[in-house]
Amino acid sequence: MILTAAVLLLLALFGAPLFAVIGAGALLGFYREEIDLAVVAIEIYRLAEMPVLLAVPLFTFAGYLLGKSDAPHRLVQVTNAVLGWLPGGLAMVALLACALFTAFTGASGVTIVALGVLLVPALAEAGYRDNFNLGLITTSGSLGLLFAPSLPLILYGVVAQQLNLAEPVSIDDLFLAGILPGLLMLAMLAAWSMWDTRAEYISRPSLSWRETRAALREAIWELPLPFVVLGGIYSGYFAVSEAAAVTALYVLVVEVGIKRDVRLRELPGIMRESMILVGGILIILGVSLASTNYMIDTEVPTRLFETIQTHVQEKWTFLILLNLFLLGLGMMLDIFSALVLIVPIILPIAVAYDIHPVHLGIIFLANMQLGYLTPPVGMNLFIASFCFDKPVLQLYRAALPFFAILLLAVVIITYWPWLSMALPSRF
């Protein structure tokens, strides 16, 4: 068993496709247990029976379409008109715009590329320091992962639902659970931005109602999007998959038909790009479901829990170790691979330590979000280095204060469950 795991790990390190490595592990496991290997194909086919998975391609297409349009520019204009006149206002504009954009695209790297080219020059022109600008945008790129309709939130819910836990995990609850932790991260970074730039001369536009009205008029079609998604779901009008369909149709009509930022002949290319990502996620998810069933059948999580419990009795000690593990994981794996590979293992163990699965989902995503910024291999650091043509060591230094603040936020989210559970419990 150990030799097989070592061989599969080596294959992954040498560049074998992740779905092939996971699938091979599942096939070998079922073969050893003398279980018909058709079970792997059955598990992949079972994806078609999950209505919530319809949301994945639809939200992804909507996010890619927004990224190809001028919506990022209009979003920056609106937030700048509303917040730009405040001390540290343009920094808050960057935080809010990046968080909203990442929530819809589900990809922090896309946000850095799409909004960074707008925001970094604007911050520099206003008088903000170069390192502050780089650290702010690199950090802000991953902030929206806790806000609906973030794709990682949906995927965590899908994976958790397959484990048949005593505590049910609904996508609606996860959408609600991410709101307060996400706002905490935004507030802490906004407070630091105001404090860090307090002694510098930063040019700020005066509050102009005429400019604000003009910016709102320009973005009037995009601004209702979060309300369409969340309002539709929590009013009971839409299921998550229906909200995704409405969002995709709405974005298509606005960006192609009304704003005409995207031409009809560009649509096939955008669809292709977005569905390549979706296809990769779904094939990994399919083989992971088979792998998860093998682990449950052979009681891998139970045995792991028993082993861990001999050394760690306290729930709070387990959470410290979990945070350290997830930070390391976030440096090495992209968030989608980590979700389908690791959640089926750690979720039953966390539940045995009396950690609610919804709370664990927020802890998991908050840590993975932070892993994007963790040297030496945090993905966002390299994306920002390439995008802004700066040495990666400069990005390390620039991101360090923001990393420390987000690390403190992750600790608060971990040890104050109320923050994640208050809204799901209430609604």
Secondary structure as a PSIPRED ss2 file (coil, helix, strand):
# PSIPRED VFORMAT (PSIPRED V4.0)

   1 M C   1.000  0.000  0.000
   2 I H   0.000  1.000  0.000
   3 L H   0.000  1.000  0.000
   4 T H   0.000  1.000  0.000
   5 A H   0.000  1.000  0.000
   6 A H   0.000  1.000  0.000
   7 V H   0.000  1.000  0.000
   8 L H   0.000  1.000  0.000
   9 L H   0.000  1.000  0.000
  10 L H   0.000  1.000  0.000
  11 L H   0.000  1.000  0.000
  12 A H   0.000  1.000  0.000
  13 L H   0.000  1.000  0.000
  14 F C   1.000  0.000  0.000
  15 G C   1.000  0.000  0.000
  16 A C   1.000  0.000  0.000
  17 P C   1.000  0.000  0.000
  18 L H   0.000  1.000  0.000
  19 F H   0.000  1.000  0.000
  20 A H   0.000  1.000  0.000
  21 V H   0.000  1.000  0.000
  22 I H   0.000  1.000  0.000
  23 G H   0.000  1.000  0.000
  24 A H   0.000  1.000  0.000
  25 G H   0.000  1.000  0.000
  26 A H   0.000  1.000  0.000
  27 L H   0.000  1.000  0.000
  28 L H   0.000  1.000  0.000
  29 G H   0.000  1.000  0.000
  30 F H   0.000  1.000  0.000
  31 Y H   0.000  1.000  0.000
  32 R H   0.000  1.000  0.000
  33 E C   1.000  0.000  0.000
  34 E C   1.000  0.000  0.000
  35 I C   1.000  0.000  0.000
  36 D C   1.000  0.000  0.000
  37 L C   1.000  0.000  0.000
  38 A H   0.000  1.000  0.000
  39 V H   0.000  1.000  0.000
  40 V H   0.000  1.000  0.000
  41 A H   0.000  1.000  0.000
  42 I H   0.000  1.000  0.000
  43 E H   0.000  1.000  0.000
  44 I H   0.000  1.000  0.000
  45 Y H   0.000  1.000  0.000
  46 R H   0.000  1.000  0.000
  47 L H   0.000  1.000  0.000
  48 A H   0.000  1.000  0.000
  49 E H   0.000  1.000  0.000
  50 M C   1.000  0.000  0.000
  51 P H   0.000  1.000  0.000
  52 V H   0.000  1.000  0.000
  53 L H   0.000  1.000  0.000
  54 L H   0.000  1.000  0.000
  55 A H   0.000  1.000  0.000
  56 V H   0.000  1.000  0.000
  57 P H   0.000  1.000  0.000
  58 L H   0.000  1.000  0.000
  59 F H   0.000  1.000  0.000
  60 T H   0.000  1.000  0.000
  61 F H   0.000  1.000  0.000
  62 A H   0.000  1.000  0.000
  63 G H   0.000  1.000  0.000
  64 Y H   0.000  1.000  0.000
  65 L H   0.000  1.000  0.000
  66 L H   0.000  1.000  0.000
  67 G H   0.000  1.000  0.000
  68 K H   0.000  1.000  0.000
  69 S C   1.000  0.000  0.000
  70 D C   1.000  0.000  0.000
  71 A H   0.000  1.000  0.000
  72 P H   0.000  1.000  0.000
  73 H H   0.000  1.000  0.000
  74 R H   0.000  1.000  0.000
  75 L H   0.000  1.000  0.000
  76 V H   0.000  1.000  0.000
  77 Q H   0.000  1.000  0.000
  78 V H   0.000  1.000  0.000
  79 T H   0.000  1.000  0.000
  80 N H   0.000  1.000  0.000
  81 A H   0.000  1.000  0.000
  82 V H   0.000  1.000  0.000
  83 L H   0.000  1.000  0.000
  84 G C   1.000  0.000  0.000
  85 W C   1.000  0.000  0.000
  86 L C   1.000  0.000  0.000
  87 P C   1.000  0.000  0.000
  88 G C   1.000  0.000  0.000
  89 G H   0.000  1.000  0.000
  90 L H   0.000  1.000  0.000
  91 A H   0.000  1.000  0.000
  92 M H   0.000  1.000  0.000
  93 V H   0.000  1.000  0.000
  94 A H   0.000  1.000  0.000
  95 L H   0.000  1.000  0.000
  96 L H   0.000  1.000  0.000
  97 A H   0.000  1.000  0.000
  98 C H   0.000  1.000  0.000
  99 A H   0.000  1.000  0.000
 100 L H   0.000  1.000  0.000
 101 F H   0.000  1.000  0.000
 102 T H   0.000  1.000  0.000
 103 A H   0.000  1.000  0.000
 104 F H   0.000  1.000  0.000
 105 T H   0.000  1.000  0.000
 106 G C   1.000  0.000  0.000
 107 A C   1.000  0.000  0.000
 108 S H   0.000  1.000  0.000
 109 G H   0.000  1.000  0.000
 110 V H   0.000  1.000  0.000
 111 T H   0.000  1.000  0.000
 112 I H   0.000  1.000  0.000
 113 V H   0.000  1.000  0.000
 114 A H   0.000  1.000  0.000
 115 L H   0.000  1.000  0.000
 116 G H   0.000  1.000  0.000
 117 V H   0.000  1.000  0.000
 118 L H   0.000  1.000  0.000
 119 L H   0.000  1.000  0.000
 120 V H   0.000  1.000  0.000
 121 P H   0.000  1.000  0.000
 122 A H   0.000  1.000  0.000
 123 L H   0.000  1.000  0.000
 124 A H   0.000  1.000  0.000
 125 E H   0.000  1.000  0.000
 126 A H   0.000  1.000  0.000
 127 G C   1.000  0.000  0.000
 128 Y C   1.000  0.000  0.000
 129 R C   1.000  0.000  0.000
 130 D H   0.000  1.000  0.000
 131 N H   0.000  1.000  0.000
 132 F H   0.000  1.000  0.000
 133 N H   0.000  1.000  0.000
 134 L H   0.000  1.000  0.000
 135 G H   0.000  1.000  0.000
 136 L H   0.000  1.000  0.000
 137 I H   0.000  1.000  0.000
 138 T H   0.000  1.000  0.000
 139 T H   0.000  1.000  0.000
 140 S H   0.000  1.000  0.000
 141 G C   1.000  0.000  0.000
 142 S C   1.000  0.000  0.000
 143 L H   0.000  1.000  0.000
 144 G H   0.000  1.000  0.000
 145 L H   0.000  1.000  0.000
 146 L H   0.000  1.000  0.000
 147 F C   1.000  0.000  0.000
 148 A C   1.000  0.000  0.000
 149 P C   1.000  0.000  0.000
 150 S C   1.000  0.000  0.000
 151 L H   0.000  1.000  0.000
 152 P H   0.000  1.000  0.000
 153 L H   0.000  1.000  0.000
 154 I H   0.000  1.000  0.000
 155 L H   0.000  1.000  0.000
 156 Y H   0.000  1.000  0.000
 157 G H   0.000  1.000  0.000
 158 V H   0.000  1.000  0.000
 159 V H   0.000  1.000  0.000
 160 A H   0.000  1.000  0.000
 161 Q H   0.000  1.000  0.000
 162 Q C   1.000  0.000  0.000
 163 L C   1.000  0.000  0.000
 164 N C   1.000  0.000  0.000
 165 L C   1.000  0.000  0.000
 166 A C   1.000  0.000  0.000
 167 E C   1.000  0.000  0.000
 168 P C   1.000  0.000  0.000
 169 V C   1.000  0.000  0.000
 170 S C   1.000  0.000  0.000
 171 I H   0.000  1.000  0.000
 172 D H   0.000  1.000  0.000
 173 D H   0.000  1.000  0.000
 174 L H   0.000  1.000  0.000
 175 F H   0.000  1.000  0.000
 176 L H   0.000  1.000  0.000
 177 A H   0.000  1.000  0.000
 178 G C   1.000  0.000  0.000
 179 I H   0.000  1.000  0.000
 180 L H   0.000  1.000  0.000
 181 P H   0.000  1.000  0.000
 182 G H   0.000  1.000  0.000
 183 L H   0.000  1.000  0.000
 184 L H   0.000  1.000  0.000
 185 M H   0.000  1.000  0.000
 186 L H   0.000  1.000  0.000
 187 A H   0.000  1.000  0.000
 188 M H   0.000  1.000  0.000
 189 L H   0.000  1.000  0.000
 190 A H   0.000  1.000  0.000
 191 A H   0.000  1.000  0.000
 192 W H   0.000  1.000  0.000
 193 S H   0.000  1.000  0.000
 194 M H   0.000  1.000  0.000
 195 W H   0.000  1.000  0.000
 196 D H   0.000  1.000  0.000
 197 T C   1.000  0.000  0.000
 198 R C   1.000  0.000  0.000
 199 A C   1.000  0.000  0.000
 200 E C   1.000  0.000  0.000
 201 Y C   1.000  0.000  0.000
 202 I C   1.000  0.000  0.000
 203 S C   1.000  0.000  0.000
 204 R C   1.000  0.000  0.000
 205 P C   1.000  0.000  0.000
 206 S C   1.000  0.000  0.000
 207 L C   1.000  0.000  0.000
 208 S C   1.000  0.000  0.000
 209 W H   0.000  1.000  0.000
 210 R H   0.000  1.000  0.000
 211 E H   0.000  1.000  0.000
 212 T H   0.000  1.000  0.000
 213 R H   0.000  1.000  0.000
 214 A H   0.000  1.000  0.000
 215 A H   0.000  1.000  0.000
 216 L H   0.000  1.000  0.000
 217 R H   0.000  1.000  0.000
 218 E H   0.000  1.000  0.000
 219 A C   1.000  0.000  0.000
 220 I C   1.000  0.000  0.000
 221 W C   1.000  0.000  0.000
 222 E C   1.000  0.000  0.000
 223 L C   1.000  0.000  0.000
 224 P C   1.000  0.000  0.000
 225 L H   0.000  1.000  0.000
 226 P H   0.000  1.000  0.000
 227 F H   0.000  1.000  0.000
 228 V H   0.000  1.000  0.000
 229 V H   0.000  1.000  0.000
 230 L H   0.000  1.000  0.000
 231 G H   0.000  1.000  0.000
 232 G H   0.000  1.000  0.000
 233 I H   0.000  1.000  0.000
 234 Y H   0.000  1.000  0.000
 235 S C   1.000  0.000  0.000
 236 G C   1.000  0.000  0.000
 237 Y C   1.000  0.000  0.000
 238 F C   1.000  0.000  0.000
 239 A C   1.000  0.000  0.000
 240 V H   0.000  1.000  0.000
 241 S H   0.000  1.000  0.000
 242 E H   0.000  1.000  0.000
 243 A H   0.000  1.000  0.000
 244 A H   0.000  1.000  0.000
 245 A H   0.000  1.000  0.000
 246 V H   0.000  1.000  0.000
 247 T H   0.000  1.000  0.000
 248 A H   0.000  1.000  0.000
 249 L H   0.000  1.000  0.000
 250 Y H   0.000  1.000  0.000
 251 V H   0.000  1.000  0.000
 252 L H   0.000  1.000  0.000
 253 V H   0.000  1.000  0.000
 254 V H   0.000  1.000  0.000
 255 E H   0.000  1.000  0.000
 256 V H   0.000  1.000  0.000
 257 G H   0.000  1.000  0.000
 258 I H   0.000  1.000  0.000
 259 K C   1.000  0.000  0.000
 260 R C   1.000  0.000  0.000
 261 D C   1.000  0.000  0.000
 262 V C   1.000  0.000  0.000
 263 R C   1.000  0.000  0.000
 264 L H   0.000  1.000  0.000
 265 R H   0.000  1.000  0.000
 266 E H   0.000  1.000  0.000
 267 L H   0.000  1.000  0.000
 268 P H   0.000  1.000  0.000
 269 G H   0.000  1.000  0.000
 270 I H   0.000  1.000  0.000
 271 M H   0.000  1.000  0.000
 272 R H   0.000  1.000  0.000
 273 E H   0.000  1.000  0.000
 274 S H   0.000  1.000  0.000
 275 M H   0.000  1.000  0.000
 276 I H   0.000  1.000  0.000
 277 L H   0.000  1.000  0.000
 278 V H   0.000  1.000  0.000
 279 G H   0.000  1.000  0.000
 280 G H   0.000  1.000  0.000
 281 I H   0.000  1.000  0.000
 282 L H   0.000  1.000  0.000
 283 I H   0.000  1.000  0.000
 284 I H   0.000  1.000  0.000
 285 L H   0.000  1.000  0.000
 286 G H   0.000  1.000  0.000
 287 V H   0.000  1.000  0.000
 288 S H   0.000  1.000  0.000
 289 L H   0.000  1.000  0.000
 290 A H   0.000  1.000  0.000
 291 S H   0.000  1.000  0.000
 292 T H   0.000  1.000  0.000
 293 N H   0.000  1.000  0.000
 294 Y H   0.000  1.000  0.000
 295 M H   0.000  1.000  0.000
 296 I H   0.000  1.000  0.000
 297 D H   0.000  1.000  0.000
 298 T C   1.000  0.000  0.000
 299 E C   1.000  0.000  0.000
 300 V H   0.000  1.000  0.000
 301 P H   0.000  1.000  0.000
 302 T H   0.000  1.000  0.000
 303 R H   0.000  1.000  0.000
 304 L H   0.000  1.000  0.000
 305 F H   0.000  1.000  0.000
 306 E H   0.000  1.000  0.000
 307 T H   0.000  1.000  0.000
 308 I H   0.000  1.000  0.000
 309 Q H   0.000  1.000  0.000
 310 T C   1.000  0.000  0.000
 311 H C   1.000  0.000  0.000
 312 V C   1.000  0.000  0.000
 313 Q C   1.000  0.000  0.000
 314 E C   1.000  0.000  0.000
 315 K H   0.000  1.000  0.000
 316 W H   0.000  1.000  0.000
 317 T H   0.000  1.000  0.000
 318 F H   0.000  1.000  0.000
 319 L H   0.000  1.000  0.000
 320 I H   0.000  1.000  0.000
 321 L H   0.000  1.000  0.000
 322 L H   0.000  1.000  0.000
 323 N H   0.000  1.000  0.000
 324 L H   0.000  1.000  0.000
 325 F H   0.000  1.000  0.000
 326 L H   0.000  1.000  0.000
 327 L H   0.000  1.000  0.000
 328 G H   0.000  1.000  0.000
 329 L H   0.000  1.000  0.000
 330 G H   0.000  1.000  0.000
 331 M H   0.000  1.000  0.000
 332 M H   0.000  1.000  0.000
 333 L C   1.000  0.000  0.000
 334 D C   1.000  0.000  0.000
 335 I H   0.000  1.000  0.000
 336 F H   0.000  1.000  0.000
 337 S H   0.000  1.000  0.000
 338 A H   0.000  1.000  0.000
 339 L H   0.000  1.000  0.000
 340 V H   0.000  1.000  0.000
 341 L H   0.000  1.000  0.000
 342 I H   0.000  1.000  0.000
 343 V H   0.000  1.000  0.000
 344 P H   0.000  1.000  0.000
 345 I H   0.000  1.000  0.000
 346 I H   0.000  1.000  0.000
 347 L H   0.000  1.000  0.000
 348 P H   0.000  1.000  0.000
 349 I H   0.000  1.000  0.000
 350 A H   0.000  1.000  0.000
 351 V H   0.000  1.000  0.000
 352 A H   0.000  1.000  0.000
 353 Y C   1.000  0.000  0.000
 354 D C   1.000  0.000  0.000
 355 I C   1.000  0.000  0.000
 356 H C   1.000  0.000  0.000
 357 P H   0.000  1.000  0.000
 358 V H   0.000  1.000  0.000
 359 H H   0.000  1.000  0.000
 360 L H   0.000  1.000  0.000
 361 G H   0.000  1.000  0.000
 362 I H   0.000  1.000  0.000
 363 I H   0.000  1.000  0.000
 364 F H   0.000  1.000  0.000
 365 L H   0.000  1.000  0.000
 366 A H   0.000  1.000  0.000
 367 N H   0.000  1.000  0.000
 368 M H   0.000  1.000  0.000
 369 Q H   0.000  1.000  0.000
 370 L H   0.000  1.000  0.000
 371 G H   0.000  1.000  0.000
 372 Y C   1.000  0.000  0.000
 373 L C   1.000  0.000  0.000
 374 T C   1.000  0.000  0.000
 375 P C   1.000  0.000  0.000
 376 P C   1.000  0.000  0.000
 377 V C   1.000  0.000  0.000
 378 G C   1.000  0.000  0.000
 379 M H   0.000  1.000  0.000
 380 N H   0.000  1.000  0.000
 381 L H   0.000  1.000  0.000
 382 F H   0.000  1.000  0.000
 383 I H   0.000  1.000  0.000
 384 A H   0.000  1.000  0.000
 385 S H   0.000  1.000  0.000
 386 F H   0.000  1.000  0.000
 387 C H   0.000  1.000  0.000
 388 F H   0.000  1.000  0.000
 389 D C   1.000  0.000  0.000
 390 K C   1.000  0.000  0.000
 391 P C   1.000  0.000  0.000
 392 V H   0.000  1.000  0.000
 393 L H   0.000  1.000  0.000
 394 Q H   0.000  1.000  0.000
 395 L H   0.000  1.000  0.000
 396 Y H   0.000  1.000  0.000
 397 R H   0.000  1.000  0.000
 398 A H   0.000  1.000  0.000
 399 A H   0.000  1.000  0.000
 400 L H   0.000  1.000  0.000
 401 P H   0.000  1.000  0.000
 402 F H   0.000  1.000  0.000
 403 F H   0.000  1.000  0.000
 404 A H   0.000  1.000  0.000
 405 I H   0.000  1.000  0.000
 406 L H   0.000  1.000  0.000
 407 L H   0.000  1.000  0.000
 408 L H   0.000  1.000  0.000
 409 A H   0.000  1.000  0.000
 410 V H   0.000  1.000  0.000
 411 V H   0.000  1.000  0.000
 412 I H   0.000  1.000  0.000
 413 I H   0.000  1.000  0.000
 414 T H   0.000  1.000  0.000
 415 Y H   0.000  1.000  0.000
 416 W C   1.000  0.000  0.000
 417 P C   1.000  0.000  0.000
 418 W H   0.000  1.000  0.000
 419 L H   0.000  1.000  0.000
 420 S H   0.000  1.000  0.000
 421 M H   0.000  1.000  0.000
 422 A H   0.000  1.000  0.000
 423 L H   0.000  1.000  0.000
 424 P H   0.000  1.000  0.000
 425 S H   0.000  1.000  0.000
 426 R H   0.000  1.000  0.000
 427 F C   1.000  0.000  0.000
